[in-house]
């Protein structure tokens, strides 16, 4: 695992894992858009290439940010879901959304504002707690089994 990190700086180390073009997008899709299968991710508006998705998912699973499972009712499809470690990234995703809403909207006028998601600076803690709780509740009712 050490060979994934350039140096001892915690920010650089976090960016070594999360700082590529796709990793946070994948986590965002799982957390906010209920993406679970390889097909869900490749059919999304961000249009991630299958070879890149394969590598990113493998890395996320190796880092225990994402887990793979199969439903008892559908043993063919692999379902990806965030682990506790993966869910701990929720505050970063929400802070990025708020920052983008304040800073990038003039540069990307078509961008949705965080308010559209029901998010603002004053309710972010409650929003994050509800987001994580709802994700865990959905996961618990889906009855995953380890692949």
Buried (B, 14 or more C-beta within 10 A) or exposed (E): EEEEBEEEEEEEBEEBBBEBEBBBBBBBBBBBEEBBEBEBBBEBEEEBEEEEBEEBBEBBBEBEBBBBBBBEEEEEBBBBBBBEEBBEBBBBBBEBBBEBBEEEBEEEEEEEBBEEBEBEEEEBEEBBEEBBEEBBEEBEEEEBEEE
